[in-house]
Amino acid sequence: MAPESRSLVLKSAGAKWRQFKATLTANHVMPYVGKKKKLSKPPKKYAFVGKDSWREFVAQRTSKEWMVCISP
């Protein structure tokens, strides 16, 4: 694989990863902030994420530091 191809693939993967996390946050975390039961496990569509990873993700996305970052 040419070095420039590798770079493009990694940039694309990085952008898709960030978009995936943003979608999870917007659609499956923020609407349920304060509803602990709803956030205790990943949505059925994303069951492959795993409970531990999901809980860590939710904890990060609902932290005070994160909320400050997203506030206008």
C-alpha positions in Angstrom: 0.0 0.0 0.0 1.3 3.4 -0.9 2.1 5.7 2.0 -0.4 8.3 0.8 -3.2 5.6 0.6 -2.4 4.6 4.2 -2.7 8.1 5.4 -6.1 8.6 3.6 -7.5 5.4 5.0 -6.4 6.4 8.6 -7.9 9.9 8.2 -11.2 8.4 6.9 -11.3 5.9 9.7 -10.6 8.6 12.3 -13.4 10.8 10.9 -15.9 7.9 10.9 -14.9 7.0 14.5 -15.5 10.5 15.7 -18.8 10.7 13.9 -19.9 7.3 15.4 -19.1 8.6 18.9 -20.9 11.9 18.2 -24.0 10.0 16.9 -24.0 7.8 20.0 -23.7 10.9 22.2 -26.4 12.9 20.5 -28.9 10.1 20.0 -28.3 7.7 22.9 -26.7 9.6 25.7 -27.8 13.2 25.9 -31.6 12.5 25.6 -31.3 10.3 28.7 -29.0 12.3 31.0 -30.4 11.8 34.5 -32.1 8.5 33.6 -29.6 6.1 35.0 -31.5 2.9 34.0 -31.7 4.0 30.3 -27.9 4.6 30.3 -26.9 1.4 32.1 -26.4 -0.7 28.9 -25.8 0.1 25.3 -28.8 0.4 22.9 -29.7 -2.9 21.3 -28.5 -1.6 17.9 -25.0 -1.2 19.4 -24.9 -4.2 21.7 -21.5 -5.0 20.2 -20.0 -2.1 22.2 -20.1 -4.1 25.5 -21.4 -3.0 28.9 -18.1 -1.9 30.4 -17.1 0.2 27.4 -20.6 1.7 27.2 -20.5 2.6 30.9 -17.1 4.2 30.5 -18.3 6.1 27.4 -21.5 7.4 29.2 -19.4 8.4 32.2 -17.1 10.4 30.0 -19.9 12.0 28.0 -21.9 13.0 31.1 -19.0 14.3 33.1 -18.9 17.9 34.2 -15.8 18.5 32.0 -17.6 17.2 28.9 -20.7 19.2 29.6 -18.6 22.4 29.9 -17.0 21.6 26.5 -20.3 21.2 24.7 -22.1 24.2 26.3 -22.4 27.2 24.0 
